[in-house]
Amino acid sequence: MAVKKTLLEDIANQLNVSKTLVSMVINGKGDSYGISKKTQQLVLDKALEMEYTPNVFARALRTGKSHLIALLVADISNPYYSNIAKYVEKELAEKGYNLMICSTDENTKKEESLISLFAEQQFMDGLIIATTAISGQYFEKEKLQNFPIVFIDRYLPDIKSNYVVANNYQGSYEITDLLIHKGCKNILALNISPSYISSLSERIKGFKDCLEKHGMPCDKDNIVEISFNDIQNEVKKTLIKALKQDKKIDAIYTLNNNLARACLNVFNELGFDAEKEGLRFASFDDISLFDFVKPNILSVSQPIEQIGVEAANLVLKIIDNKKSEHKEYENIVLPTSIISRL
């Protein structure tokens, strides 16, 4: 037998007060309407006792706000995104908002479908997104022009937008420079699809620019793109081929932590001792696993907590300023740091 959902009028009947009064208290408007603290507490206690849960979508239609924010990430299984989600959720909760998290799996069609559901149907007050889009064309649709959107990790260079990202170019340049100063002369960089996204393209640029500064050639063999949909197998094939080449590689630089973990799996499977073979290993992104494995990993650490906090506060700021005629965009680029275990 289904349990009857508690309604506002049920609480009102139990306390012998009006439904309007209960609604004012539940929606946090008791003080502004002069309802005594004692009465407000009675309403809140009774709502808790009767296990009342508000219908957020009905409230959204009534007030214009659902107090829900959507977070779309490329891969929620990636520790980078799951940690960002944790800090976004914590910051939003402190401001009275809830978070819904979805993974797009680097699939543009899935991303657009979710955005249509959340933004165009007005189920959400705002959106934080690590987009997989090639261009900003979709985000310039009329229904999205006034919808609060903050890009994280990646942004779209062809449109004006609000975003919070790490300085991918800086981090990639610095880690490449450190490898070179450690004596590396033939570095293999493993990139991942889709490589057109801003974070990866800037990491590749930082890598190439650093090699050029040191007068080191960068040909097609120095950068290999790995498919997001078959990371482990493609990394294995790439490493087996690279390790057999006459021109021996002396460093592997992975452009995200999924690639780094795949490399570690291959080393273990092949019984390959990177340190014994004189092979340096570096990764963009730093995860706790790197503290406990061999070889020692040089990594770029992104300010994950700061990205999450900044993104949460920025989307709330946009929501509050939604009716403003003067549209200004905030572009927040945060510095990275190098963690050296070499």
VODODO-866600 format. One record per residue (C-alpha): x, y, z; residue in three letters. Coordinates in steps of 0.05 Angstrom, whole numbers, plus 5000, padded with zeros to 4 digits. Layout:
! VODODO-866600
XYZALA;...
***
This chain:
! VODODO-866600
500050005000MET;502850684979ALA;504451175034VAL;500651835027LYS;505152425014LYS;504652975066THR;501853625038LEU;502154335065LEU;494754305082GLU;496053685125ASP;501054075167ILE;496254665170ALA;490454215194ASN;494853895248GLN;496754585276LEU;490054925262ASN;493355475221VAL;492555685149SER;495955345091LYS;498756025070THR;502256105137LEU;505355415131VAL;507655575060SER;510956225083MET;514855875138VAL;516955285095ILE;519455765041ASN;523556165091GLY;519056785089LYS;516556755161GLY;520657355186ASP;518757805127SER;511357665140TYR;511857785215GLY;510657065237ILE;513256945307SER;519456515318LYS;515356055362LYS;510155935308THR;515555835255GLN;518955315299GLN;512354955310LEU;511154915235VAL;518254665221LEU;517854145276ASP;511253885251LYS;513753865179ALA;519653445203LEU;515252995244GLU;510552875185MET;516452765138GLU;514253325091TYR;518453395028THR;517153994982PRO;515553894908ASN;521454284879VAL;518554314809PHE;511854584833ALA;515555094874ARG;519755284813ALA;513455424773LEU;510755834831ARG;516956224850THR;521256194788GLY;526755824826LYS;527855084838SER;534255174879HIS;537254614837LEU;543754674798ILE;545954164746ALA;553253954739LEU;555053604673LEU;561953284670VAL;565352874617ALA;566752274661ASP;564352244733ILE;568851624746SER;574952074736ASN;577352294806PRO;578552994779TYR;571153094764TYR;568452724824SER;572653154870ASN;570353794836ILE;563253554844ALA;564353464919LYS;566654184928TYR;561254474883VAL;555954094922GLU;558754314989LYS;558955044969GLU;551955044939LEU;549054695000ALA;551555255044GLU;547555735001LYS;541155325002GLY;541954984934TYR;542054254914ASN;546253944860LEU;544553434806MET;550653104774ILE;550652764705CYS;556252464663SER;556152584588THR;561652064571ASP;564752564522GLU;558352484479ASN;555953134448THR;548952874433LYS;548052634504LYS;550453304530GLU;545553694487GLU;539853244507SER;541253364581LEU;542054114572ILE;535354134535SER;532053774593LEU;535154204647PHE;535454894615ALA;530154934562GLU;524854584606GLN;526955034664GLN;528054454712PHE;534454784738MET;536455474760ASP;543355414730GLY;548554974697LEU;555854824710ILE;558954434653ILE;565354114627ALA;563054134555THR;564753654499THR;562254134445ALA;566654304386ILE;563955024381SER;559355484419GLY;553955464367GLN;549155044409TYR;549955504469PHE;547856104428GLU;540855834420LYS;535556334440GLU;533055904498LYS;539955864528LEU;542156594520GLN;539356804587ASN;540456154623PHE;546056174677PRO;551755744651ILE;558855674678VAL;563955264641PHE;569254894681ILE;575654544660ASP;574154724587ARG;571355334552TYR;569255494481LEU;573956014450PRO;568956224396ASP;563756504444ILE;563656964503LYS;562156574566SER;563256504641ASN;568455994659TYR;573055734714VAL;579155354690VAL;586255174709ALA;592055474671ASN;593054864627ASN;598455184584TYR;602555394644GLN;602254714678GLY;604054334614SER;609754794597TYR;612654744667GLU;612353994673ILE;615553904604THR;620954394623ASP;622454004687LEU;622953344648LEU;627953664601ILE;632053934659HIS;632053224687LYS;635653024623GLY;629752764580CYS;630952854505LYS;625452424473ASN;618752524508ILE;612552144487LEU;606152534502ALA;599652144506LEU;593552564490ASN;586252344494ILE;580152464450SER;576852924438PRO;583353314432SER;579953944407TYR;577454144476ILE;580854754504SER;584354424563SER;587753894521LEU;589554354463SER;592754844512GLU;596654274545ARG;599254054477ILE;601154774460LYS;604954834526GLY;608554174511PHE;610454384440LYS;612555084459ASP;617154824513CYS;620454324466LEU;621454884415GLU;624555334468LYS;629754794482HIS;630954674408GLY;627953974411MET;624053704351PRO;616753504360CYS;614453044305ASP;608352604297LYS;611552044338ASP;612052504399ASN;604552594408ILE;599652014404VAL;592052104412GLU;588451564451ILE;581051434442SER;576751584503PHE;572650964488ASN;578450474488ASP;583750774533ILE;586950144562GLN;587849754496ASN;590450354457GLU;595350554511VAL;598049844513LYS;599049824437LYS;602250514438THR;607150354494LEU;609249684465ILE;610750024398LYS;614350604430ALA;618650174475LEU;620949764415LYS;623050354372GLN;630450464355ASP;629951174380LYS;628651024452LYS;623751454491ILE;626351694558ASP;619852004585ALA;612351904581ILE;607852494594TYR;600352344599THR;595552914590LEU;590452664641ASN;590252184699ASN;586151644663ASN;591951564614LEU;596851544672ALA;593050974706ARG;592750604640ALA;600350664633CYS;601350394703LEU;596949804687ASN;600949654624VAL;607649704662PHE;604849204712ASN;602148734659GLU;608648734620LEU;613048704681GLY;616449344657PHE;620749704708ASP;620750424684ALA;625750664736GLU;630650104720LYS;629950264646GLU;631351004658GLY;624351224637LEU;621351844670ARG;613851884680PHE;609552514685ALA;602152664686SER;597553254681PHE;592853184741ASP;594952914808ASP;591152364844ILE;592452014911SER;594351364875LEU;600851694852PHE;603451714923ASP;603550954928PHE;605950694860VAL;612350604822LYS;615350924782PRO;615351584819ASN;610752054782ILE;611852784767LEU;604953114763SER;601253764751VAL;596453904808SER;590154304793GLN;586754734847PRO;580654274848ILE;577454564911GLU;578155274886GLN;575255084818ILE;569154784851GLY;568055364899VAL;569155904846GLU;564455554797ALA;558955474849ALA;559356204870ASN;559656454799LEU;553356084777VAL;549656354838LEU;552057054822LYS;549456984751ILE;542756734777ILE;542157334823ASP;543957814766ASN;539657464715LYS;535058054704LYS;540658554695SER;541058864626GLU;548558934630HIS;551558254615LYS;558758174637GLU;562757534632TYR;567757284684GLU;573656864661ASN;577356564720ILE;584056224704VAL;587355904765LEU;594755724771PRO;597155004774THR;602954724814SER;608054184803ILE;608753584850ILE;615453264842SER;616652554867ARG;622952454826LEU;
***
